[in-house]
Amino acid sequence: MNLANNIEKVRAKLDQALTTAGRAQEELTLLAVTKHVDVATIKELIPLGIEHIGENRLQEAARKQAALDGLKNKFKWHFVGSLQTNKARQVAADFDLIHSLDRMSLAAALNKAALQLDKELSVLIQVNISGERTKHGIAPGEVGAFYEVLRELPGLCPVGLMTMAPYTSDPETTRPVFRELRKLLEQIRQDYQPGPQWHELSMGMSNDFAVAIEEGATIVRIGSAIFGA
Ligand SMILES: *Cc1c(COP(=O)(O)O)cnc(C)c1O
């Protein structure tokens, strides 16, 4: 594995997709998903300019954060996995952005934890656009009502939407999924007039990030294209 080389290739593709879409580099965050990666490799990301990392298991993330010690603060930490309500306090304490808010009981628990920590926790609503039963997330038709309750919780700051697209060998078939997530973001903007913090679209992974960027992704979550399969 050549980390520097892989990241350079990913960045070139990101730039290409941004150019195609007529978008600026500042509009996009590259989130390196380090779930299968050890602490030594995470340390190597610092001089390569990676500032955002994503984990999907709380115990593993906590172990890595402890091992990184002072270097932990070199990164913004994103939680991208499914989350048990009884882990809300830990995740609220140790992460900067939660991508996987998918039910009201979890919102209530995160809100309570954030208030206890005297912190405003940024969250994304995970949406199940494709309707696959195996996927987590709020149904598209229920996102507005969910947001309406969420925005009243003082410990949480909802900043946008996240989705996991179905895996396909042809990313082009995923385009409508990304397009619908963007429409939902705009619909909520129209219906509820949130502040400017409401702008994030976390969508696109190693096999489909170019299409996601063309459709407005502001955060792409990339694992295997950087670290290998
Ligand atoms: C693992 C993971 C990714 C990265 O997937 P790759 O296909 O390896 O890029 C992105 N998002 C979530 C939620 C993940 O669990």
The ligand as a Gaussian input file, in Angstrom:
#p B3LYP/6-31G(d) Opt

LIG

0 1
 C      -16.605000       1.831000       5.313000
 C      -17.471000       3.001000       5.083000
 C      -17.187000       3.925000       4.072000
 C      -16.004000       3.773000       3.133000
 O      -16.260000       2.780000       2.189000
 P      -15.253000       2.495000       0.952000
 O      -16.131000       1.848000      -0.049000
 O      -14.196000       1.606000       1.493000
 O      -14.752000       3.808000       0.507000
 C      -18.036000       5.012000       3.928000
 N      -19.105000       5.195000       4.724000
 C      -19.418000       4.326000       5.719000
 C      -20.610000       4.588000       6.559000
 C      -18.619000       3.207000       5.922000
 O      -18.933000       2.344000       6.897000

